[in-house]
Amino acid sequence: MLQRLSPLPKASYRSCNFILNRAAYLSTSVSQSQEVKTRGRPKKSKITLEELPTEYVLPNGQRAVPLGHWNDASNSHDLPLSTTTARSNAKPKSRTPRKRALSPVSSAGEPTLEQEPPARSQLAREILANLERFPHCLLLTRVGSFYESYFNQAIEISGLLGIKLTSRKWDGARVPMCGFPLVHLDKYLKVLVQKRKRSVAMCEEFLRPSSFGEKEFERRITRIISPGTLIDETFLNSSENNFLLAINRTIPSTTCGLAWIDISTGEFYSKDCHLETLEDELVRICPKEVVLPPSFQNWGESSQLVLDILKENDIHFNLANNFKQVDASLSLSSLSAEAEAISLLTSYLHSTLLEYAPILGSPSHEVDLTQMHIDAHTIKALELRETDYESSARGSILSVIKRTVTTSGTRLLARRLCSPSASASEIQGWQSLVSFFFDRPHLRADLRETLKKAGDIGRIVQTLLLRKGNIDDLVTVKKTIILWSTIAQRLRMERELDPNFSHSLEAWRAMDLFIDRLHDLTSLSARIGEALSLEIQPGDCDEVETAVQAFESEGNPAPISSSDSGPGEAKWGINSSFSPKLFSLDETLKKYVQQKEELQASLQIHYNAPSLTLRSSSQQGMHVHLGRARRDQVKLNEDPAFVKLSESTSTSSYIYQPWSQLGGLIGTSTAALNAASREAFGELVNEVLQSAEVLRTNASIQDELDIALGFSVLATELNFTKPTITKDGTYHVLNGRHPSVEMGLMASGRTFTPNTIEMTPTSSMHVITGPNMAGKSTALRQTALITVLAQIGSFVPADSATIGIVDKLFTRIGAKDDLFRDRSTFMVEMMETADILKGATPNSLVIMDEVGRGTTMKDGLAIAFATVHHLLTTNQSRCLFATHFHELSDMLGCSDQWRGTGTFSNVRFFCTDVDELDANRFVYSYRLNPGVNRESHGLKVAQIAGLPSPAVEIARKTLAWLRSDHGYAGDQSIEDIIHKR
């Protein structure tokens, strides 16, 4: 006899009395052995009360537990919080429809919450509270298998995503709403976050403990996704770093503190810089998002300068006053700008990642003296990461030299390309590795094939630290550790079999130092192998979903995940031998599964029903299913132990109490096993994370190995040579080539014309003249690129090279107006020139092309001369200076030996030219030779470009008139010349 319980909610009545009501309703359709049908209506039959269950049961046949205290959350989230019981004497509502206009969108695109009526539904109250809490974010709320947006933001989001805008009724008013299925989340996040540069607050849905198998939910903001806080999204580019950068400044100082981190990999850096070089650092780091401090608006004119830089480089930024400050040190004026930037970055991460906020270690402090400084214009002009024409990686220097086979190695290569080393010992160490593999092609091929199977351990470790990892991540860690051991063994074998070992002791010594840094983690790999079941076998009870969910809802709230595997299966693939608890639960489940198989087989034989199976579903609970009802249902219909649930043309379903009880045990055991497996997985992850720093160290060694192997392949394919690195001001490159131009010419079947450049402390300035299209700019660019390649550890495109360490690389090549900041082309050129003259040192390399163009000839020539004079006397840098002002050579005292005189004795003069084939044909030589070319051959270029013949003829006559004694002040006017036949 059941004890009378407190009144139940309507939903609980339906759940608890499912079998009683269902059986009573379906009792009219219980089949008899000799069923007699009347016209239009089947014959009814009855069953006695004793044949029904004697206790409250769930739809799956399990006994229902007594109700707990009343819980508001048991109501549907769509029902108002007031009572759901209708008043019997309530006045009927008028049928006259009342039109309610949708709330307008504010001009700022933010939700105008004051226009919304007070909400009574739980979901509406949660949404309005979150909109008020995160006004700077777009809010996506999970409701079942959809992410939805409501109120004014729904109008904005539907427009951004191009999805349908609809509405729903809440508290008597219609409000805008839109949504999309859960499976499309990454697709639409890519649009909102990456393309539209918006921050998105994710409100997730969590199961809450409940009674009688009811699904109850709570919702909370778990994370804010912005361009700089991506972790493991599918649209995250694995070959690029996704840096989040914080900038701070100590007023009145012009020093800025920088701190930047890639949340997806855990790479964390910091440094100080001057406000004048902030744009250079931004272009080098290439952050996806920048965080500015609350004091940013007090920076005066500097704040507008920073905003212009961010907007010009299309970098998304956020003000820190949008977020809760969790670090009190932000207010301490005694902190350095760098320390304040670190604190600002930490605060922002805690305010956005929320439940996924990482535990940060100390950042790697960057020192300018250890890196070559490349300014923003140079990175763009040399097209290191992307081309200037299409802003695409295709055709860039990175795409030309990339031979890495891992995504992490590619990321390191991109960073190194924009931050070459300025340490001779470090560069020589990199070169030793490249030389080692260059001389051993078979070893190189074997190691590259091995590395192709390696995982991105840096990102995996970070994912595990953020508690977002899965079984595949641990499997990848295990396999990669084995690959590291394979690489070490392959190198040891190479050493034993090397016939020239005695003649290459220095190379092997460098390799030994490199390999000794690799930690042995075979014990960790073995531990993971013992704990994991790499071949996950699905269980035989994939029909117990209802029981599993009922069991899990009794525990702690757990996020609903579409990636969860089905019931009856060890979701995390943990071996039962991992712990005694797991082993016991696994054995219990196997016992119940065996009983289920035996019960099913015995029923099939006893009732002569081969199509009989024992199943479960959320709609029908535990039931007996007949696939061929007409053939197999005869004996089942005669047995009162089988209560028919449903019937179709070919199938039938029955309630059978022994299976309901056994199925409930299987579901409960499976859910317990899955919960224990999750717990064991967490323990295993913690064991792996104890070796997190060692794993990251090995991963960084793997990346260096990948780059060294790639550089050796590059040197073999493109005939690069090993440069000699010195600490003096030498630059001697014999027959140097431009790597990307050479590849483009090779693709069209043409050959590149190399050039030799030699600068010494006594000949540090080369002035280059020559016609347009004759290769001056190419020679300048290849000089800069060869320097960059040499200082990132690569071989270089030349026959031989000796290069003194360059501390700063400047280029003034090409120019275009900057309308955004109201600057003409000439103004941009002058500002770049000013930066060079103020920043270059005796160890710098300066590349300047056509300084002084864009104004009158006399003004331009004066500026060009002043620039050369300043570089020679003040900066004393190595410099290539290309110009069309051949008069400059006379001003610099060019002698017969093509040298400058007096103050300009360090100047050397070189030129390019054209080879005349006949009166109408010529070819460019592209070769640099000592001398001065006083012919620009501009008319030839105009003719090649397709200038109409009459225009070319007029230009030719005009040029002749200008060069004659009659030009300008002569007796003949220009009209006399152009009309003369």
N, C-alpha and C positions, 0 to 999 in steps of 0.2 A: 504494500500500500504506500503510495507516494505521499510525502508530507506536503501540505498546501503551502505554496510559495507566494511571494509578493506578486502583484499584478505585472504582467509582461507587456512590453511594447508590442505593437501590432506586428512589426517585423519579426520579433522573437516568437510570437504565436505561430506565425507561418512556418518558421524554421523548425520549431519543436514538434508541431503536430503534423509535419509533412506526411509522414507515413500513415498516420491515422486518417487524415482527411483524404489522402490520395487513395488509400485502400478502400475507404468507404465509397469514394466516387467511382473507382474502377471495379468495384465488386460486381457491378452490373454486366461487366464484360468478361468475367471469368468463364473460360471455355469448359464445356462438358465433353465427355468422351464421345457422346452422340449429340452433336450440336444441331438443333432444329431451328431453321430460320423462317420467320414469317415475312410476308410481303412488306417491304419498306421499313421493318423494325426488327432488330435482333432480339432473341428471347433472353429475358433477364434471369439471373440466378442470384442466390444469396449465400453469404457465409455467416457463420455464427460469431459472436463477440469474442469467444474464447480463442478463435483462430487468429485474432489480431494481436500485435505486441502488447504486453502488459505494462510498459513503461514508456516515458517520453524518449523518442529516438530522433537522430538527425537523418537527413536524406540518404546518407550513406549506410544507415543501419546501426551506427554507433549509439550507445547510450548517451543522452544529453546530460551535462552537468547542471546543477542548480544555478539559478540566476544570481549574479552578484548585485551590487548596488546599482541603482538607476544611473545611466550614463548618457549625458546629452549627445555624445558623439555617435551613439547608436543610431540616431536619426540620419536620414540621407542628408548630404550636404546641401541639397537643393531645397530642403524644407525649412521654413522659418523656425526660429528658436522658440516661439510661442507654442502652445499646445496644439496638437494635430487633431484633437477630437472636435468634430463639428458640433455646433450648438443646435439642438433640435428646434428651438424656437427662433432661430436667427432669421432676420428678414431677408427674403431673396434679393440677390443683387440685380440691379437694373441691367437690361440687356443692351442698353445704348452704349456703343463702344466709345471709349475715351481715348483721344489721340494724345500721345506723349512724345514730344520731340526729343531726339537724341541730343545729348549734351555736346556743345560745340568744343572744338579743339582750340586750345590757347595758341596764341601767335608764336610762342616759344616751343610748341610741340610737346609741352609737359602736361600731365594730367591736372586738370583743375578740380581738385578734390572738393573744394567748397561748393561746387555746383551739384555734387552727388547727394541724394537724399540719404539719411541715416539707414544703414543696411541692417536687416534682421537676420539674414541667412549667414551661416557660419562661413561659407566660402567667400561670400561678398565681403564680409568683415575682414577676413584674412587678406584678401587682395587689396582693399583700400588701405589697410595698415601697412602693407609692404610697399605700396606706391608712395605713401607718405614717408616711409623710412628710407627709401632709395629713390628720391626724385630725379636723380641724374641718370638712372638706368631704365632700360626697357625691361619689363617684367614678363617672364614666361612662367605660367603656373601649370603644373602637371595635374590633370584630372583624368584618372584612368589611363587609357592608352593614348591620350592626346596632351599636347601642350597648348594652352589657351591664353588669350589676352583679352582684357575687358576694358570698358569705359573708353576714355579718349585715346589711350595707347593702342587700342585695337584698330582704330582708324589709321594711325601712323604705321603700325606694323604691317597691316594688310597692304598698304601702299608700298612699303619698302620691299616686301616679299612677293607682291603680285598675287596674293591669295584672296579668296572671297571674304568680304565683310558681311557679317550677318548681325543678328541681335538676339537677345533673350530677355525674358521677363523676370525681373527681380523686385519683390516688394511692390508690385503694382505698376512698376515703370519698366520700360524697355531700354536696355543699355546695349551699346555696340559690343560686339565680340568677334573674334576670329580665332582660328586654331589650325593645327596640323598634326598628323600622326606622329607618334613617338619615333618611328623608324626614319623620319625625315629631319630629325633634329640637327644632325651635323650639316646637312645640306643648307638649312636655313640659317644656322649659326655662322656658316661661312659667309653668307650674304650680309648678315647684320654686323658681324664682328670684323671680318677681314675686308670686305668691300665697302661697307658703310661706316666703318670705324666707330661703332657704337658699343657701349657696355651693356651687358645683358645679365640681369639678376635671375638666377635659376631657383624657382620654388619647387622643391621636390615633394613627392607624396610618400609617406611612411606608414606601414602597418602599425596599428596600436593593439595592445592586448584587449581581447573582448571575449564574451561568453556566447555559447550556442553557435559557434562557427561564423558569426557575423563579421564582415570586413569593416573595420573602423580605421580611419585615417587621421593623421596629423600632417600638416604641411609647414615647411620652414625653408628659408633661404639658406642654401648650402654653399653657394659660391657665386661670385660675380665674374663673368667671363668678359674679358676685354682683349684688345689686340696683343697686349704684352703679357697676359697671364694664361696663355694656352698651355695645357699639360700633355694630353694624349689624344686630342681631337684628330679625327681622320684627315682633316684638311690641313693639319700642321705639316709644313714642308720639312721633312726629315734631313734634307741636305743643307738647310740654313739654320743659323741660330735665331731664336725668337727672343731678343733681348728686351727687357724692361729697364729703363734708365731713370734714375732720380738725379735732379740737379738742385744744388743749394749754393748759396753765396753768403759770405759774411760781409755785411756792409760796414764801412765804405770801401773795403778792399775789392779789387777786381778779380780776386781768386774765386774760382768756382770749384765746388766739390762734386765729383761724379761717382755714382755707384750703379752698377748694372748687373743684372742676373738673367739667366735663361731658366725659367721655372721648369721647363721640360727636361733639362739636363743637370741643373744644379750648379752650373758654372757661374761664379760670383767674382766680380772684379771691382776695383775702386781706384781712383787717382784724383789728383788736383790738376787744374788747368787754368789758364788765364781766360778772361772773357773774350779776348781777341781770337783765341784759337778754339773757341767752343764749337764753331761750325765744323772745323776740321775733325774734332773728336766725334761729333754727331755723324758725320759722313763715314768715318772709319768704323765706328761701332755699329752703325746702321740699326738703331733700335726700332722696334715696332710701336713702342709707346713710351712717352716721357711723362714723369710725375714732377710737378712744380710745387714748391713749398707755399704755405699760407702767406708768407711775407713777400711773395713774388711781385705783388702789385706795388710794393714799396721800393722796388729797384729803380724807379725813375725811368730815364730814357733806356736803360739796359733792358727793361722788361719788354719794351716794344721791339728792340733788336732781337731778343730771344724768340719772341712770337713770330717775327718775320722769317727767321731762320727755320723754325719748325714748319711754318706754312709753306715756305718755298721748297723744302725737302719732303713735303707731304708726310709729316710725322704726327701721329695722333698724340694728344697730350691731355692731362687731367690736372686739376688743381687739388692739392691735398686737403683743402678745407671741405671737400665733398665727402671726406672719409673720417672715421673716428681715429683719433690719435691714441695709440697704445704705448707710445714710448715718451716718457716725460723728458728725456734728454733733448728733445727737439727745442725746448725753450731755453736751453742753457747756452748763453752767448760765448762761454769759454771754449766750446767745442770747435774744432777745426771745421772748415767747409766740407772736407771729405767725410769726417765723422758724422756730421749732420746729414749729409746725403745718404749715408748708410742707414742712419736712424729713420730718415724719411722713407726710404725704400722698404725697410722692415715694417713700418707702420702701415704703409699702403698694402703690403702683402697680407697682413693680418686682417685688414679691413675688407679685402676683396676675396681672398681664398677661403676665409672663414673656417669651415670644417676641414679644409685641405691645406691649411697654412703650414708651410714647411718649417723645420727647425734649422735655422741658418747657422753655418759656421762663420769663421772669419774670411773675409774676401781676400783675393790675391791682389796685393798692391802693385800697381804698374808704375814703373820709373821711366821717365823720358830718356834717360841716358842709355838705356838698354835697348831702345827701339829706334828705328829710323822714322822720323816724322814726315808724313806725307800729307800735304794740305788737301782741303776738300776739292779745290779745282783740279789738282793733279790726279786724284783718284778718278774723277770723272773724265778728264781729258785723256788719260792713258787707257781708259775703258777697262779698268782692272776687273770689276765685277759685272758690269753690264755695258752695252754699247750706248753711245750718246744718241744715235739716230733712232733706234727703236726701243730704247730702255729695256733691252732683252739680254739675257745671259749668252745667247748664241752670238758667236763672234767676239766675245770678250776674251781677255787674257786668261781668265779663270777657265773658260771652256776650252781654250787651246791647250793649256798645260795640265788639265785635270786627267789623271790616270788612276785615281784612287778607286777602290772597289768597295769601300764601306761608306755609309752615310756620315758616320762620325769623323772619318778621315777627311771627307770633303768639307765638313764644317771647319775643321782645323786648318785646312789648306786655305780656305777663304779668309779666315782671320789672319793667318800668317802673311798672306799676300798684301793685305792693307796695313800690316804692322811688321815689316821685316826687322830682323835682328840687327843691332848695331854692335854686337859682341863678336869679335873675331874668333874667339875660342868656340863659342856656340855654333857659329856658321861652319867652322872647320869640322866640328863633330858631326853635323848633319851631312857634310860632304863625304866624310869617311864612310858613312852608311850607304850613301848613293853609289860611291865607287865600289864598295864591296859587292853590291848586288849587280852593278853594271858589268863586273868581270865574271859573274856567275849566272848566266841566263837560265840554266836548268833549275837552280835553286830558286831564282826569282819567280819562275813560272809556278813551281810547286807551292811556294808560300802565298802567292796571289790567289791560287785556287783554294787554299785553305782559308784565307781571310774572307773570301766571298761568302763563306758559311757562318762567319762570326756575327753575333748580334750586336745591337747598339746598347752596350752595357751601361754606359753613362745615363741614357734615358730610362733604361729599365730600373736601375737602382733608384733613380729619382721617383719613378712611378711607384715603386714599392714603399719608399719613404712617405709618400703622400697617401698611402693606403688605397691605391687605385690599381694595384697589380692583380694578376690572375695566374692560373696554372701555367699558361704558355710562357709567361715571363720567367718563371723558375726553370722551366725546361730549357729555355734559351740560355740562361745563366749556366746551367749544367753543361750544355753542349759547347758553349764558348770556352769555359774553363778547360774542357778536354782539348779544344783546338789550340789553346795556349800551350798546353803540354806537348801537343803534336809539333808545334812550331819549334819549341825548345829542343825536342828530340831530333827534329830534322836538321837543325843547325849543328848539333853535336855530331850527328852522322856525317855532315858535310866536312866538319873539321877533321874527322878521322880519315876520310877518303880524299882529302885535298892533296894532290901530288905536289903542289907548290906552297905547302904550308910554311916551310922554312923561309921562303922568300916573301911571304906576306904576313909576317908577324905583327906589323903595325896595324894592318887591316883587321886581323883577328883579335888583337887587343881591344880595338874600338868596339868590335862586335860583342866580345865577352863582357865589356862594361855595360853595353846596352842590355844584353840578355840577363845579366845579374840583377837588374832592376825589376825583372819580372818575378812576381811572388808565386810560390807554389800553392795552389788552392785545390789540389786533388782531393783532399779530405772533405772539403765543402762539396765538391762535385759528387763524391761518393755518398755523402749524407743526403743530398737532394735525390740522388738515384734510388737510395733505399726508401725514402719517404714517399716518392711519387709513383703512381701507376701511370706509366707513359702511354699505355694502350687502355684507354678508358672504355670499359664495356658497359653498355646500358643495361639496367636491371630488367627483370622480366615483369615488373609490376608498374608499367607506365600508366596504369589506370587509377592510381590512388591519389590523384591531385587534390581532391577535396579534403581527404584526411590529412595530407601533408600540410596544406595551408591552415587547416584548423589547428594542427599541432603547433605550427610555427607562430601563429598569432598569439599563443599563450606566453611566448617568451618575450625578450626585449624587442622594441621596435626595430625592424630591419628594412632597409630601402628596397623598394620593388625594382627588380632588374630584369630587363628583357633578355639578358644573356644567361639567366639561370637555366640550368638544364632541367629536364623533366624529372618527375618523382620516380623513385625506384632506382636512382642512379647516384653514385657518389660524386657529387657535383664538382668537387675540387680534385678528384683523382688521387686522394691520399691512400696509400696502402694501409690495409687493416692492421698490419704489424707495427705501425707507427706508435701505437699506445695500446695498453690492455683494454681501455674503454672502447676504442675503435674496433678492436678484435672481437670483443664481446657483442657489440651491436651488429657487426657484420655477420657473425655466426647466427645471431638471433634472426636477422633478416633472411639469411639463407634457409633457415629452418622453416620459416613461414612461407617462403617462396616454394620450397619443396612441398609443403602441405597443400598449397594452392594448386600446384601441378597435379598432385595425387587426387585432390578433390575433383578437379576438372576431368581428369581421365576416368575416374570412377563414375561420374555423372554421365559422361558420354557413353560408357558401356551399359550402365544400368538402365538408362532411358532410351538407348539406341538412337542417340542424337549426335552424330559426328560433327555437326556444325556448332555445337554448344561451346561457348567460351565464357569465362568469368571476367567481367569488366567493371569499370567504374567511370563515371563522368560527373561533372559538376551539376548537370541537369537531373540525372536519374540516380545518382549515388551508386552504391554497389549493386550490381544486377547481373543476372544470367542472360546472355545474349544468344539467340538462335539465328544463324545466318540463312538457314533454309527452313523457315517456320513450318510450311505446309507439310514437309516430310518428317520433321523431327519433333513437332510439338504434341504429338498424339499422347504419349505417356506422361509428359509434363502437365498437360491439362487435366489429367486424371488425378494428379497428386496435389492435395490441398496445401502442401508445404510451399508450393510455387504460386505467388500472387502476381498476376499479370500487370505490368506497368504500361506497356504500349504495344501496339501491333501495326504493322504496315503490310503491304502486299507480300513481301518476301521475308520479313524479319519480325521477331517478337522479343520482348524483354520482360523479365520476371524478377520479383524480389524473392531472395532465398536466404533465410536468416543465417544459416551456417556460413555462407559466403560473406554476408554483411559483417559478421563478427570477425572472421578471418581477415577480410579485406581491411577492416579498421585496424587490426593489429599490424598488418603489413604497412599501411600508411603511416601509423605512428612510429614504427621502427625505422622506416625510410627517412622520415623527417628527423628523427633523433640522430640517425647516422649522418645525414647531411649537416646538421648543426654541429655534431662532433667533428666532422671533416673540416668545416669552416674554422672551428677553434684550432684544430691541428694545423691547418694551413697558416693561420696567424702565428702560431708558435714557430713554424718552419721559416716564415718570412722574417721573424725576429732573429732567428739564427743566421740567416743570410745577411741581414743588415748589420750584424756585428762585424762583418767583413766588408762593409760598404766602402770605407776609404781604400782598402786594399784592392777591391774590385775596380774602383775608379782609377787607381794608379795603374793597374794593368791595362785598363781601357785606354788611358792616355798613351801608354807605350805601344799599344796596338795601333793607335792613330798615327804615331810617329813612324812606325814600321810601314804602314800603308802608304804614307807620303813618300818615304824613302824608296820603296819599291816602285811607286808611280813615277818618281823622278828618274829612276834608272831606265824604266821603259820609255819615257819621253826622250831621254838622251839617245837611246838606241834608235828610236823611230825617226827623230828629226836631226840627228847628227849634232847634238849639243856637246860641248866640251867643258871640262872642269876648270873653273876660274881659280886663280890664285888670289887670296884675300890678304891685303896688307893694311897697315895702320898709317901710311903716309898719304900724300895727296895725289897718288898716281892713278891714271885711268888709261889703260892701253888695251884696246880691243882690236884684234886683227880679223878683218872680214866679218864684221858683225852683221846680224840679220834681224829683221823685225818678225817675230814669230807668227803673229796673226796675218800680216800681209803676205808673208811667204806661203802660208797654208792656202790663202785665197788664190794666189798666183798658181800654185801647184794644182789646185782644183780646176783651173782653166787651161792647164798645159803650158804655163809659162814659168820662167825661172826668175829668182830674185837676184838683184845686183847688190852684193855686199859692199860695205864700206869700212874703212879703218879709221878709228878715232884714237888719238894719243894726246893725253894731257898730262903735264908734269908741273911741279911747283914753279918752273920757269916758263911754262907755256900753258897757263891755266885758262886762257880765254881764246876761243875760236870764233871768228866772225865769218859767217857763211853767206855768200851772195849767190845769185843764180836765178834762172827763169822760173816762172810758175810751173807747177806740175813736174818739176825735174827731180823731186826726191828730197828737198831740204827738210820738210816737216817729218818725213819718214825717218830720215837719219837722226833727227833730234829725238823723236819718240823712242826709237830703238835703243838709243844711248841710255835713256832713263829706264826702259824696261829691262835691259841687260843688267843694270845695277840692282833693280828690284829682285830679279830672278837669282842673282848671285847671293843676295843677302837673305833669301829665304831658304838657302841650302840647295838650290837647283843648279844643274849645269846650265850653260848659256849658249845661245845660238851664235857661235863664232868659231874661228879656227884656233884661237887662243885668247886668253883674257887675264889681265892683272888689274885688280880693282882695289883701290884704297877705300876703307870704310866710309860710307856716307852717312852723316847724322841727320840731315834734312834734305828732302828732295822737293824742288819747286819747278813748276812748269807754267809758262804763260804761252799757251798754244790755243789758238782759236778764241773767238769771243762772240757773244751775242748779248743783246740788250736784256735788261732786267726790269721789265715794265712793272712787275709787282712792287719793286722798291724804288720805282721812278728813276732808273738809271739807264743812260744811253749805252750803246756798245763801247764808245770811247771811254766813258766813265768807268765801266766795268773793267776795261783793260788797264786803266790807270790805277784803279784800286788793287788789282792783282799785282801790278808792278810795285806799288807801294809796299804791299805785304812782303814781297820778296826782298826788297832793299832793306826793310826793317828786320827781317828774320833770318836771312842767310848768314852762315858762318864760314870760316876757312875750310871746314870739312864738308860743306854742303855741295850739292850739284844743282846747278840752275840751268834750265832750258827755256830760252826766250825766242819767240817767233814773231817777227814783224812788229816790234814795239814802235809806237808812234804813228801807226796808220789811223785813219779815221779823222784826221785833221789836216790842216794845210801842210805842204811838203816841208816848209821851213820850220814850222812848229814841231812836226813829227821828227825831223832830223835832229833838232835841238834836244828833244826828249830822249831819242835813241842814244845820242852821244853822252848825255848826262847819266843815263842808266849804265852804260858801259864804264864810264869813269868811276861811278860809285862802286860798282861791283869789283873793279880792279883795285881801287885805293882803299876802300872801307871794308867791304865784305871779304874780298880776296878769295872768293869761291871759284871752284871749277865751273866753267860756263860755256855753253854753246849759244851763240847769238846769231840768229838768221835774220837778214834784212834785205829789202829792195833798195835801200838808200846806199848806192855804191859810193856816194860822196863821203860816207862815213869812213871809208878806208883811207881817204886822203886826210881827213881830220885826225885819224889815229896814227898818221905818219907811216903809212905802208911803204916798205922798201922793196928793192928788187928781189930780195929773198923772201918776200911775202911775210915780213915781220913788222910789228910796230916799233916805234922808236921813242926814246925818252921815257916819259911816264908810262907809255903803253908798250914797253918792250916785251911784256908777257903775252901780247896779242899775236895770234897767227891767223892768216887769211886763207880761206878755202872757198871753192865755188863749184857749182854744177853747170852743165852746159847742154846744148843740143848739137847733134851732128847733122849738117845739111847734106842731104842726098842729092838733090837737084834744086831747081828754082822753086818748085812747089812741094817738095817732100823733105821731111826731117824726122829725126828720132831723138828721144831724150837719152842721154847717156847714163843718168842716175848715179854717176860716180863722182865722189868728192875728190877734187884735185887742188893742190896749192894754187892760189891766185885770187883775182877779183873779177867777177863777171859784171860788166857794165851794161849788158843787154838783158832786159827782163823777158823779151820775146812774148809780151802780153798779147800782141796781135795774133800770134800763132795759136795761142790758147783760145782766143775769141773765135778764130776761124774753126777750130776743132769743135767748139761748143755750138756751132751752127749759126753764128751771127750772119745776117744776110750779106751777100757779096757787095752790094752798093755801100753798106755801112762799113765793111772791112776796108774798101777802097778809100772811102773818105777818111777813115782813121789812119790809113797809111800815108796819105797826102798831108794830113794834119801833123803827124809825127815828123815827117820830113821838114815841114815848115817850122816846127818848134825847134828843130835841131839846127836849122840854117841860121845864117846871120840876119835874115829878115824876120825871124820870129819876134813877136811882141812889138819891138820898136823898129822893125824893118820897114822898107818902102812898100812891100806887097802886103795887102790885107789877106786875111784867111779866106775871104770870099773869092779873091782873085785866084787863090790856089785851088780851091775845091771846084771852081767852074772851069779851070784850065784843062784842056783836053790834050 
